[in-house]
């Protein structure tokens, strides 16, 4: 099986690996990040379950549209809640120039 740039198993939009008879989902795969438009490994149960259902749908010729993931997680400990979504600082730093350029473009268009 082909390994992607993040070290996860490379899959197509239907979660098929480089071997047409093998599907892969969950923590082991490299998925598409809808925010950065780059490959991403996302070890979360919710997306893994949706990936498994999508792979099963594809096996039974039921169409599925894979738009990628954004990475949302929540936790509750006693009466405290915390949540995180999107990209962390480490992943955003290489994108700073593009983000600044995009915001500058928006300001010019809106002015």
C-alpha positions as MATLAB code, in Angstrom:
seq = 'XXXXXXXXXXXXXXXXXXXXXXXXXXXXXXXXXXXXXXXXXXXXXXXXXXXXXXXXXXXXXXXXXXXXXXXXXXXXXXXXXXXXXXXXXXXXXXXXXXXXXXXXXXXXXXX';
ca = [
       0.000    0.000    0.000;
       1.132    3.496   -0.776;
       2.018    5.740    2.189;
       1.260    9.464    1.941;
       3.371   12.472    2.915;
       2.001   12.524    6.491;
       2.900    8.878    7.102;
      -0.688    7.676    6.819;
      -2.086    5.231    4.287;
      -2.889    7.093    1.088;
      -6.545    6.679    0.058;
      -8.772    8.151   -2.625;
     -12.066    9.990   -1.998;
     -13.822    6.621   -1.544;
     -11.200    5.418    0.994;
      -9.696    2.876   -1.415;
      -5.970    2.258   -1.036;
      -3.492    1.709   -3.855;
      -4.709   -1.925   -3.785;
      -8.202   -1.832   -5.332;
      -9.410   -4.631   -3.044;
      -8.488   -2.855    0.209;
     -10.210    0.083    1.909;
      -8.728    1.965    4.880;
     -10.347    4.416    7.321;
      -9.696    6.065   10.669;
      -6.421    6.868   12.405;
      -4.316    4.950    9.860;
      -5.216    7.047    6.815;
      -4.232   10.353    5.338;
      -7.378   12.382    4.687;
      -8.061   15.734    3.012;
      -8.083   18.866    5.192;
     -10.801   21.216    3.949;
      -9.099   24.207    5.607;
      -5.534   23.861    4.340;
      -6.364   21.849    1.183;
      -3.537   19.464    2.131;
      -3.279   15.877    3.382;
      -3.876   15.447    7.128;
      -3.985   12.655    9.697;
      -6.937   13.073   12.027;
      -7.222   10.588   14.919;
     -10.831   11.302   15.919;
     -13.680    8.783   16.335;
     -16.397   10.851   14.624;
     -14.650   11.256   11.264;
     -13.473    7.617   11.419;
     -17.064    6.427   11.776;
     -18.209    8.575    8.832;
     -15.279    7.277    6.768;
     -16.243    3.671    7.546;
     -19.853    4.306    6.506;
     -18.687    6.015    3.298;
     -16.370    3.091    2.462;
     -19.213    0.621    3.058;
     -21.508    2.747    0.875;
     -18.938    2.670   -1.930;
     -18.638   -1.112   -1.697;
     -22.423   -1.289   -2.252;
     -22.360    1.363   -5.031;
     -24.081    4.015   -2.916;
     -22.677    7.453   -3.871;
     -20.894    9.517   -1.245;
     -19.380   13.014   -1.436;
     -16.185   13.441    0.584;
     -15.541   17.151    1.222;
     -12.688   16.589    3.670;
     -12.420   17.272    7.394;
     -11.883   20.295    9.629;
     -11.044   18.468   12.876;
     -13.526   19.246   15.647;
     -13.138   17.779   19.119;
     -14.863   18.419   22.433;
     -14.346   17.213   25.985;
     -16.314   17.554   29.210;
     -14.705   16.928   32.587;
     -17.204   17.270   35.419;
     -18.775   20.677   34.753;
     -15.954   22.042   32.544;
     -16.257   22.018   28.743;
     -13.518   22.536   26.156;
     -13.505   22.389   22.375;
     -11.057   22.806   19.529;
     -11.547   23.072   15.800;
      -9.500   23.891   12.751;
      -5.742   24.183   12.475;
      -3.249   24.673   15.288;
      -0.484   27.305   15.367;
       2.133   24.892   13.993;
       0.035   24.243   10.875;
      -0.941   27.903   10.450;
       2.571   29.420   10.569;
       3.554   28.255    7.051;
       0.271   29.702    5.775;
       0.726   33.181    7.330;
       1.861   34.809    4.084;
      -1.099   33.410    2.141;
      -3.543   34.355    4.889;
      -2.161   37.909    5.075;
      -2.296   38.208    1.292;
      -5.913   36.979    1.234;
      -7.000   39.395    4.007;
      -5.252   42.279    2.212;
      -7.046   41.331   -1.010;
     -10.400   41.332    0.804;
      -9.737   44.779    2.283;
      -8.920   46.152   -1.172;
     -12.073   44.623   -2.684;
     -14.304   45.863    0.145;
     -12.866   49.393    0.220;
];
